[in-house]
Amino acid sequence: MNDIQGSYNAAATDYHAILRDYHRADPFEKGALDYFCQLVTDGPVGDLGCGTGRITTYLAGRGMDVFGVDLTPGMIEVARREYPELRFEVGSLYDLDLKDGELAGALAWYSLVHTPREDLPAVYAELFRVLRPGGHLVHGFKVGAGSRHLSTGYGHDIDLEVYMYDVADVAGLLASAGFAEVATLTRAALPGEKDAGQAALIVRKPATP
Ligand SMILES: C[S@@+](CC[C@H](N)C(=O)[O-])C[C@H]1O[C@@H](n2cnc3c(N)ncnc32)[C@H](O)[C@@H]1O
């Protein structure tokens, strides 16, 4: 099974307590996010699958006009409580409540880790739709093959399928959706990590079709 909302509703407060500042000290996360920040200099940015808003607030602190969207109401509740100055909405990456070309930047930062590979083309098409020509997407994900099931996490009983993707495969799917490659950052697995590593792909919706 893969109960995304049930799992994250249960774990939301502890997820935030554990991860709230992780990206500030992690060179991979900080490196990729700071790279993205330098590319997106004006216009609205959607942190899509924002969880409890740790990245949303980081980007806002870097001067971005950013809001968060997440599938799980409990995660949005924590985000609104922690960062009341920012806008957070419940919504799905499969069907965003956003106009065509509305965003200058979009993040799918570990928000597709519970999405099977066969669903990626539909989600990438939706991300392409909501980005303006010249807009950038950063997709952070776990590297590897297949999936593993998590029945405990963040101190709770959960029921989550965690999917790992191949970097070249993801790059090909993004290209098929119409995106142009901008940058790829990968890192090897750390000791004890179950994934084969981590990756962040930054791509751009071409300015002219
Ligand atoms: C591993 S957490 C990452 C959260 C946040 N991006 C971060 O880095 O802390 C995965 C998040 O993705 C959300 N999510 C999963 N599938 C989603 C979907 N289809 N649309 C929107 N959010 C989704 C979950 O609710 C959860 O909050």
The ligand as an SDF file (V2000), in Angstrom:
LIG
                    3D

 27 29  0  0  0  0  0  0  0  0999 V2000
    9.3690   13.4740    1.6270 C   0  0  0  0  0  0  0  0  0  0  0  0
    8.1470   14.7100    1.8420 S   0  0  0  0  0  0  0  0  0  0  0  0
    8.9950   16.1270    1.1500 C   0  0  0  0  0  0  0  0  0  0  0  0
    8.3820   17.4150    1.6480 C   0  0  0  0  0  0  0  0  0  0  0  0
    9.1900   18.6840    1.3200 C   0  0  0  0  0  0  0  0  0  0  0  0
    9.2960   18.9070   -0.1110 N   0  0  0  0  0  0  0  0  0  0  0  0
   10.5450   18.6150    1.9640 C   0  0  0  0  0  0  0  0  0  0  0  0
   11.5450   18.5440    1.2410 O   0  0  0  0  0  0  0  0  0  0  0  0
   10.5940   18.6310    3.2020 O   0  0  0  0  0  0  0  0  0  0  0  0
    6.9850   14.3040    0.5720 C   0  0  0  0  0  0  0  0  0  0  0  0
    5.8020   15.2630    0.5180 C   0  0  0  0  0  0  0  0  0  0  0  0
    5.2020   15.1630   -0.7640 O   0  0  0  0  0  0  0  0  0  0  0  0
    3.8110   15.2420   -0.6170 C   0  0  0  0  0  0  0  0  0  0  0  0
    3.2100   14.6290   -1.8010 N   0  0  0  0  0  0  0  0  0  0  0  0
    3.2820   13.3460   -2.1950 C   0  0  0  0  0  0  0  0  0  0  0  0
    2.6030   13.1530   -3.3520 N   0  0  0  0  0  0  0  0  0  0  0  0
    2.1050   14.3620   -3.6920 C   0  0  0  0  0  0  0  0  0  0  0  0
    1.2980   14.8300   -4.7660 C   0  0  0  0  0  0  0  0  0  0  0  0
    0.8650   14.0080   -5.7270 N   0  0  0  0  0  0  0  0  0  0  0  0
    0.9630   16.1340   -4.8090 N   0  0  0  0  0  0  0  0  0  0  0  0
    1.3650   16.9880   -3.8430 C   0  0  0  0  0  0  0  0  0  0  0  0
    2.1270   16.6050   -2.7860 N   0  0  0  0  0  0  0  0  0  0  0  0
    2.4870   15.3110   -2.7120 C   0  0  0  0  0  0  0  0  0  0  0  0
    3.5320   14.5170    0.6810 C   0  0  0  0  0  0  0  0  0  0  0  0
    2.2840   14.8610    1.2270 O   0  0  0  0  0  0  0  0  0  0  0  0
    4.7060   14.9820    1.5310 C   0  0  0  0  0  0  0  0  0  0  0  0
    4.3950   16.1520    2.2400 O   0  0  0  0  0  0  0  0  0  0  0  0
  1  2  1  0
  2  3  1  0
  2 10  1  0
  3  4  1  0
  4  5  1  0
  5  6  1  0
  5  7  1  0
  7  8  2  0
  7  9  1  0
 10 11  1  0
 11 12  1  0
 11 26  1  0
 12 13  1  0
 13 14  1  0
 13 24  1  0
 14 15  1  0
 14 23  1  0
 15 16  2  0
 16 17  1  0
 17 18  1  0
 17 23  2  0
 18 19  1  0
 18 20  2  0
 20 21  1  0
 21 22  2  0
 22 23  1  0
 24 25  1  0
 24 26  1  0
 26 27  1  0
M  CHG  2   2   1   9  -1
M  END
$$$$
